[in-house]
Amino acid sequence: MSELKNLEQKLRRTLTKQGYQLKKSRARNWSYNNFLGYMIVNPYDNTIECGERFDLSLEDVARFAEG
């Protein structure tokens, strides 16, 4: 579990350096509009860059951060 948390923190730092924020779903139950994953947001103009339904995994976030 701590490996996933470490990866999440690393990706948060990487995305922050690139000008994005990583949001994690806070929902308790899966729904059509919330897949209990992650979303990448541009905080400067408040737009969703990727994962509008919190449907990103950490691997997806890592691919986005790489370029």
BELRAUR-V231678 format. One record per backbone hydrogen bond with DSSP energy under -0.5 kcal/mol. NH is the residue of the N-H (numbers start at 1). CO is the residue of the C=O. If there is no record, write none. Layout:
BEGIN
nh:co
NH:CO
NH:CO
END
This chain:
BEGIN
nh:co
5:1
6:2
7:3
8:4
9:5
10:6
11:7
12:8
13:9
14:10
15:11
16:12
17:13
18:14
19:16
20:15
21:41
23:21
23:39
25:37
31:34
34:31
35:53
37:54
38:56
39:23
40:50
41:21
41:39
42:47
43:41
46:42
47:42
49:40
49:47
50:40
54:51
56:38
61:57
62:58
63:59
64:60
65:61
66:62
67:63
67:64
END
